Amino acid sequence: MTAPETPRRSGLRGFGHAGPSPWTDLDRPPLDEEALRRDLIVPDGLWTSLDVVAETGSTNSDLAARAAAGAGQGAVLVAEAQSAARGRLDRAWTAPPRSGLFLSVLLRPEEVPVERYGWLPILVGVAAASTLGRVTGVEVGLKWPNDLQTEIDGAERKLGGILTELAGGAVVVGMGLNVSLRAEELPVPTAASLALAGASTTDRGTLLRALLRELAELYREWTAAAGDPHASDLLRAYVDRCTTLGRRVKVHLPGDRELVGEAVAVDGDGRLVVRTPDGVRRAVGAGDVVHVRPEPRPQPR
């Protein structure tokens, strides 16, 4: 008598495969890695590899390690979930799996002087704002330096952010973008998602393709101009989308200092120029900006 055959395992998650299924939330399907590679890794293109992982601590940390080991330009790493993601000023950043785009890219802009590398996060912000406006119909602005913002019910809300790091002579640029977060999932009341903003599409594959193509085009123009923000037209493109200019702002500076005034310009180094109440202009290279609402005018009696 022969032993009964072991039931064949289908290999699909939830059907004989260990681990949670990525299809448990049908509004948040997993990204198709192979399709993304076919469409984005092309001859003479910027992107040379693309990996999608189910979860990692931080895509920026992972690509920084690759850069330190000598990885070439053009690597893209996308995570369906991150457990130790970081935003600007080392703030923690969390979101449900597959609810957004969580990615990093590795760039080696050898044609550009190192002192102009600070324009890279601004360039990525411009690429993202331009792409989202065109593809989703949501008007997206950039709060200095590169927070992605939109307006919902008259209030400015944050859609995502960008973080850059130097590693192994390369620049690793990370982005977190809220795509399908529901109201009850928002980490703070000032956050938002494309879905809550009424986006015409929240298909992450579509958004990722458009974003990486736009970024590649702007990056080539910028590097061809040796990183010059005027010759590449990057400064003008950024100013057109910057929601901070012309506003009264409070800037929290390193060392628990504070600067209050009107944001009047972005200079050739990407710094925010703030005019203080006494008329002095100060350029800020790093700081946390708060848009200050105008004080209501007193009503005549």
N, C-alpha and C positions, 0 to 999 in steps of 0.2 A: 504494500500500500504506500503510495507516494504522499509526501507531505503536501498540504494545500499550498497553492502559490500565494506569495505575498502580494496583496493588492498593489497595482501599479500606481505610483505617485505621479500626478499630472504635472508637477513642477510649478503650478500656479499657487500664489499665496492664498491661503484659505482652503485650498484643495490639496492637502497632503504636503504643503510647504510650511516650514516653521516661520514664525514672525507675523506681525500685523500686516494686513493687506493695505496697499496704498489706495485701494478703491473703496475704502469704507466711507469716504465722503465723496459722493459723485460730483459735487460742485468743485472739487479740488483734485482732478486727475493728475497722475504723475507726469513729469516731462518725458518726452521720447528722446533719449540720448542719441540714438542712431540717426534719427531724422534730423536732429539739430546739427550733428556732425556733417551729414551730407550737404546741408544747406549753407553752413557757415565756414567750413574748412575747405577753401577753394584755392586753386593755383594762384600764386602771387597775392593771396589775401593776407591780412594781418593775423588772423587767428590760426594757430598751428595745432592746437589740441583743445578738446572740450570734454570734460568729465562731469557727470551728474552723480552725486552720491546721496544716499538716503538721509544720512545725518553726519555731521561733524561738529567739532567744537567751534571752529572759526575758519571760514574759507580764506580769510586774509592770512591767518597764521600758517595754514597748510601751504599756501602759495609762497609765503615768505621763506619757508623751509626749502621749498624747491628752488627758489631764486638763489638762496645761499649755497645750494649744491650745484649751481651753475646752469639751471634751466634757462632755455632761450625765451625770447619774446613771443607773445601771442598765446600763452596758455590761459584757458578759461576754466574756472572751477565753480560749479553750481551745486548748492546743497538744498535738498528738499526741507531740511530742518537744521538749525544750529543750536547747540547747547551752551556755547560760551561766546556768543557774538558780542562785539563791542562797537559802540558808536563813538562820536567825537567826545573828547575829554574823558575817555575810558568809561563811558556810561554803559551799563548793561543794556542789551537789546534782545527782546524775545518776541516770538510770534508762533502761532500754531503751524504744524507741518503743512507744506504746500499752499500756504495762504499768501505767499508773496514770492518775489524774486530775491534770492539771497546768493550773491555771486561775487567773485573777485577775478581780476584779470592781471596778468603779469606783463609789464611793458619795460622796454629798454630803449629809451629815446636818446640814442648815442649821438644824434645830430644836434641835440639841444644842450646848451650850457646848463650845468647843474643848478645855477641860481634861478633858472626859469622852470624848474620842476614843480614849483608851487602852483603853476597854472593848470597842472593835470587834473586835480579834483574839480576845478572850475570847468574845465573842458568836459569832463564826464557829466557834470551837472547840466551843462548846456545841452549835451547830447540827449540826456534823459528827458529834460523838460520839453525839448523840441519833439522827440519821438512820441512821448505820451500825449502831447497836444494833438499831433497829427493822427495817431492811431486810435486813440480813445475818445477824442473830442473834449477831454477835460482840460481846462486851462490851468497850466502848472507854472508856477513862478519859483524863483530861487531866493530864499532868504540867505543873506551873506553868511558864510561863503558859499555853501552848496546844499542847504537843506531844501528838499523838494516840498513845495507847499501848494495847496489849493484852497479855495474858499467854499465853505458849506454854510448855508443859512447866515451869510454875512460875517462869518468868523474864519480867520485863517487857521488852517489845520495842516499838520505835517504828514506827508505821504511817505517820506523816506529820507535817507541820508547817505553820505559818501564818506569813506575813510581811506586815507592813503598812508602807506608806510614805505620806507626805504629798506631794501634788503638785498645783499649781494650785488650792489651796484644797479639794481633794478628798482622799479616803482611798482608796488602792488596796490591796486585800487579796488576797494570793496564797496559794494552797494547793497543796501537793504531797501526794498520797495514793498509797501503794503498793497496787495492786489485785491484779495477777496475777504479781508477781515470784516466781521460783522460788528455791529455796534457794541454788543456785550463782550467782544473779544479785545477791544481797544485797550492798550496798556495804560493810557492816560487820556483824559477827556480832550486834549488838544491834538490827538492823533487822528488820522483818517485813513481811508483806503480808496482805491479807484472805484470799487463797487459802491461805496457809500457816496462817492462824488458823482455817480450816475454815468460811469464809463460805458461806451458803446460796446466794448469787449473787455473781458477779463481773462482771455485765453493767454496763459503764461508763455506758451511756445511762440505765439504770434508776437507778443511783447518783447521776448528775449531776442528773437531774430531781428526785429526792427531796431532795437536798442544797440545791439552789437554791430549792425551794419552802419548805423549813424555814427557810432563812436569810432569805427575804423576810418570812415571818411574824414571826420573832423581831425582825428589824430594824424592822418597823413598830411592834411593841409597845415597843421600846426608844426609838425616836424620838418616839413619842406621849407617853412619859414624860420627854421632854427628856433622855434618856440617864441618868436616875437608876437606878442598879443595884438599888436597893431597891424603888422603885415599879414597875419593869418586871419584878421577880422574877428578874433576870439573876444577881444575886449568889448567891441560893439555888440556882438551877439549876447554876451553876458549882461551888459548894462540893459539891453532891451528886455531881459527877463528877470532882472533883480528887483524884488519887491521891497528891498530895504531902502533904496535910494529915494530921497525926498521925504523920508519919514523921520520923526523924532525917535531917537533910540537911546537905550541904556546898554552900555557894553561892560560886561563883567570881565575884568582883566586879570591876568595872573598876579598873585600876591594879594588877593582880596581887594583890589582897587576897582574903581568904577569910573566910567566916563559917560557923561550925558550930553547930548547935543543932537544936531541934525545930520543925517547921513547925506553928504553932498556929492560924493564921487567915489569911483574905484580907480586907483592909480595904476601905473604901468607895471607894478609889482604885485597886483592883485589885492592890495591892502584897501581897507575901507577908510575913507577920509571923513572924519566927523568934525563939524564946525560947532564949537562950544558956545554957550551964551555970550561969552565975551569976544566972540569973533575969531578966535584962534582955531586953525585947522590942524587936526592931529590924525596921522595915519596909523591905523591899527592892523597889525599883521596876524594877531591871534586873540580870540576872545569870544565870549558867549553873548550874542546880540539879542536883546528883547525889543520888539516894536512897541513903542509907548503910544497908547491911544491919545488923541488930542483931548485936552480938558474941555468939557462943555462950556460954551459961552454963557455968562449970566443973562437971564431973560429980563427984558425991561419991565419995570413995575408999572 
